Amino acid sequence: MIELQNVTKYFRTTLGKKYILKNSSFTIPENVNVGILGKNGAGKSTLMRMLGKIEFPNEGKIISDKSFSWVMGVGGGFENNMTGRANVKFVCRIYGKSQEEINRSIEFVKEFSELGDYFEMPIRTYSSGMKSRLTFGLSLAFDFDYLLIDETLSVGDARFRKKSKEALMKKIESCNVLLVSHDMGTLRDICDVGIVSHNAKLHFFEDINDAIKMYASINK
Amino acid sequence: MRERSPWEVQKSVLYALFLREVAVRFSAGKLGYFWVIFEPLMQISIFVMVKVLLFGNNSTLDYPVFITLGFIAFNLFRHLVDRSMSAFKANKGLYAYKQVKPIDTLIARLLVEILVTGIIVVVFVGAGFYLGADMNVENLGMLILGFIWLILFSVSFGLLIGILGLFFDSFQKVVKLVLSPLMFVSAIFYSMQDMPQALQEILYYNPLVHFMEMLHANYFYALNDNFVDYSYLLIWTIVPMYISLWLYQKLEKGIISL
């Protein structure tokens, strides 16, 4: 369960405060996969980052006893001067994996991400698709209660997209996912409930199809 | 996933960051390990040569040792300030993982610099014994305490500059510019007692002068700490430490989502 209590989040800009969320409260029930929809700049990514505890509400609280992955975004969340391998090692270490587990994870990520020689090169040489492949592969090597996925499924070529979607479908048998996507097909396939972020408010829907309907209507 | 205690989490983060920083620090070019030792060695040799050629070695002090001690301490200060003030920005990508806090990156860099200095000290002490230099330390305990104090001072100072540098871009550049020439006004290769009084009065404001005098006094029987104002050093340590830690805990969340 994830509970938002009176959460307000804004960014200070030169044109005053820009509100992402205004005094929002609601509860996401247990054991559902959540799709998050909204226009660009509506605060989907910020919401994800708050759930991943690397962005903090200005007011209010987010309460949950679940473990969350890092936010798998297009940008990656990697240190650009480290190689792919070093980044994987680093993440395994900060999650307290033993040397043996680290070696196993490295092998797995290397194989899944299909980066080949790029795995031994600094992240700054990667394309955004390659970064997403790495971050997605890496997340599969851990057991979180929730995976936070920000658009990563919609990059990469068609074959890899299919492969990662299949891997994700298998993964969510044992965990849940919070997914930001503009791909309605993916949302329908994976998510049960939906949240639409619009005009600094979050609208919660028990059925993802209703969320998609609302999203379609605000886009008219 | 298994629940870990905060200390367990921080320990694994520090360990991971430490290994990362070691890799960065020792990988400047292909001969990283070599340069870590060779750079201070060159620096010290040049200053020893200049000193001996210009002024002769007619003193009761073992000048190579005097200068080596000064440079090891000064380099420790310079590197600590330099590495501390850039720590927050350099590891920005890693804040994507919630257990990595900015202060961890600073602590990891601090540990790496201590390791590097430790290696350098071991090499120079070995060389000193081999070459028959003056290795007779007057007060080893105080010498080590002096170094610990210098580390605390440098890190507080670096942390303060690092935090201020987050808001004022040019701030760090100015500090970097000042760090190198600071070498000449910090009593590294000369003793305050040999300076003319007018100069002494100016140099006296530099806290590093006090640190150097303290370290030299504790090493050599022939020198004393008459020029060291301990309360002045205490102010220079406590004030930056207090302000920077206070600012840090206010701004930590802001630094993470920068």
Contacts between the chains, C-beta under 8 A, distances in Angstrom:
chain1	res1	chain2	res2	distance
A	49	B	257	7.1
A	52	B	96	8.0
A	52	B	98	6.2
A	53	B	98	4.1
A	54	B	95	6.0
A	54	B	96	6.2
A	54	B	97	7.9
A	54	B	98	5.5
A	54	B	256	5.7
A	54	B	257	6.2
A	55	B	256	7.9
A	55	B	257	4.7
A	56	B	253	4.7
A	56	B	257	7.1
A	67	B	1	4.8
A	68	B	98	7.9
A	70	B	96	5.1
A	70	B	97	5.1
A	70	B	98	7.1
A	71	B	96	6.7
A	76	B	93	7.6
A	76	B	96	7.8
A	77	B	93	6.6
A	77	B	96	3.0
A	77	B	97	7.1
A	78	B	93	5.6
A	78	B	96	7.7
A	79	B	20	7.6
A	79	B	91	6.8
A	79	B	93	4.3
A	79	B	94	5.4
A	80	B	93	6.1
A	81	B	24	7.5
A	82	B	20	6.9
A	86	B	20	7.2
A	86	B	23	7.2
A	89	B	16	7.9
A	90	B	16	5.1
A	90	B	20	6.1
A	90	B	94	7.3
A	91	B	97	6.6
A	93	B	12	5.9
A	93	B	15	6.3
A	93	B	16	3.6
A	93	B	19	7.4
A	94	B	9	7.8
A	94	B	12	5.6
A	94	B	13	4.9
A	94	B	16	4.9
A	94	B	97	5.8
A	94	B	99	5.5
A	94	B	100	6.4
A	95	B	1	7.8
A	95	B	12	7.4
A	95	B	99	7.8
A	96	B	4	5.9
A	96	B	8	6.6
A	96	B	9	7.4
A	96	B	12	4.6
A	142	B	1	7.0
A	143	B	1	5.4
A	144	B	1	6.2
A	145	B	1	7.5
